[in-house]
Amino acid sequence: MLPAQYFNDRALRDNALSEAKAGNYADAIALFDQLLQQNPLSAADYNNRGLVHFQNHQHDEALADYNRAIDLDAELANAYDNRGNYYAHHGDLFGALLDYDMAIDLNPFSIKARINQGITFRELKIYGRAVECFDTALQFSRLKKESIYLERGRTHHLRGDWNCAIADYQRAMTSIFEKESDLSNRELTLLNQAQDWIDQLLTPLQSA
């Protein structure tokens, strides 16, 4: 039988994640503080608190939590992915790539890490490697492929492969419209982004 503390910790963790999802970052951090007082060796909770710190624009605190999570569990793939996002945000793209590589080595099926890796290669104008990352992400992904199509399309767009870019933008839009449920805010944002990038491509052609 599981001890009562397990259920208390689980309830605290669920509440913290719910508060973070709702954008109540200070409340989420306070709940993670409680969790970590009770479980000071929990790498996952340090990683999650770090992510909330990052979302709350407390980047120094986020990095400290990611580092602590990795110190406690050197095989926690999500912590490397999150720390990679920190490095990318602060312009250390090669540092970001090292962490994304580690995240993928630990979890080859991490779609997020592969997408982040592709975006970072694109920022470095290494477009071929970026496309490879998105291709692999598509092979592993069963759901939410629209964001991968969109990012791969943007990569084709920036390197001048306009036909491939438009095809991927249209794939992203089709993937969203095929859903039977109402569109989420995320999906509406992706749709608007796809349409904006298509318009960018077509405007010079229409002016010619």
N, C-alpha and C positions, 0 to 999 in steps of 0.2 A: 504494500500500500504506500502511495506517495505521501510524503510529509506535508503538513498544512502550509509550511513555508513555500513549497513549490507552487501551490495555487495562489498564494499571496503575491509571489514574484511575478507569476504569469499575468495576474490581474493588473499589477502595476505596469508591466511591460505593454500589455494591450492598451491600457489607458494612455500611456506615453505616446505610443505610435498613433493612436486616434487623435490625440491633441496635435501632434506634429502634422498629420494629414489635414487637419482643419486649419492649419496655419497658426495655431496657438503655441508658438515655439518656446516662450518662456515657461509656460506650464509644462510642456513636454520635457524640457531640460530639468525642471524641478523634480519631476517624477523619476527621470533617469538618475538624478543625484541620489534619490532615496534608494533606488535599486542598487547603485554602486556602493552605497554605504553598507548595504546588506550583503553584497556580492562583489567585493573589491577585485576579484580575479576574473570577472566576466568580460572577456574580450569582445563578445558580441554587443554587450551593453555600452562599452566604451565606443565601439564603432558607430552604433546607432546614435549615441549622444553627440558624437563628432559630426554626423550628418546633419543633425538638427542645428548644432552650432553653425555649421556652414550655411544652412538655409536662412539662419538668423543673422548672417553677415558677421559672425564672430569667428573669423578665419584662423586666428592664432589658437583659439581654444579648440577648433576643429582639428587642426594639425596635431596638437598635443594628444587629443583623444585617439586619432588614427594611429599615431606612433605607439601609444600605450597598448592599443588593441593588438598591434603587430608584435610588440614585445611579449605580450601574454600568449599569443597564438600566431606563430609565424606562418601558419597555413590557412589563415582566414582570408579567403580570396576577396571578399567584398571590401575589406579594409584597404587592400592595395588599390582596388578600383576607385574607392572614394578618395584616397590620398592622391591618386593620379589626377582626379578631377581638381583637387586643390592646386597641384603643381601646374596643370594646364591653365587654370584660371589666373594664376600669377605669372604666366609667361614662360615657365620652365617646361617646355614641350618635350625635351629629351628625358627629363626626370619623370614626366607623366608617362611616356612610352615605356620606360623601365618598369613602372608600377603596373601598367596595363599588361605588359608581357608576363609579369609575375602572377597577376590575377588569372590570366588565361592558362598559364602553366598549371596552376592549382585547380582551376575549373574550366576545362576546354569548352564547356557548354554555356559559359557566361556571355549572353548576348550583349548585355550592357557594356562589358569590357571591350568586346570586339567593335561595337559601334563607337565607343569613346576613342579606341585606338585608331579607327578609320578617320574620325574627325580630326584627330591630332596629326596624322599623316597628311591630311588635306591642308591643314594650316601650314604645314612645312612644305607644301606644294609637291609632295611625293605622291602624285595622284594614282599611279599604278598600284602602289601598296595600299592606298586607301580603298580603292575599288575591291582589291582582294579581301580586305577585312569585311567589307559590306557583303560581298559574295558569300563568304563563309558564314556570316551572321544569318543570312537568308537561308542557308542550308540547314542550320540548326534551329531556326525559329519556326514555331508552329502558329503563333499568334502575334498580332500587332506588327505585321510586316511593313505597314505603311510608313512608319518612321524610317525604316532601313531603306526602302525604295526612295524616300525623299532625300536622305543623306547621300545615297549613291548617285541620285540624279543631280544633286548639287555639285558633286565631284566631277561628273561628266560635263556639267555646265561650265565649271571654272576652267577645265582643261580644253574646252572648245568642241567637245563631242555633243553638239546640240541635239541631234536626232536621238541619241541615247538618253540625254537629259530629259527631253520631253516625254519619251516613252516611260521613263521611271517616274516622272511626276504624275503621269496619267495612271500608272499602276498604283501609286500611292492613293490617288483620289478614288480609283475604282475599289481598292481594298476597303476604304472607309465606307463608301456608299453601299457595299455589299452587306454591311451589318444590318441586322433586323431591328436592333434596339435604337433608341434615340441617341443622337450623337453627343458625346461628352465634350466638355470644354477643351480637353486635349485634342480630340479629333477635329473639332472646329478650327482650332489653332493650326493644326497640320494642313487642313484643307486650304485655309487662307494663305499659308506659306507656300504651298504648292502652286496656287493660282498666281500669287505675286511673282514667283520665279518663272512661271510660264510666260507671264506678261512681259517680264524683263527680256526674255529670249525673243518674243514675237515683235516687240516694239520696233527694233531696228529693221526687221524685215518689212513691217507695215509702212515704215517711213521711206523705204527704198523706192 
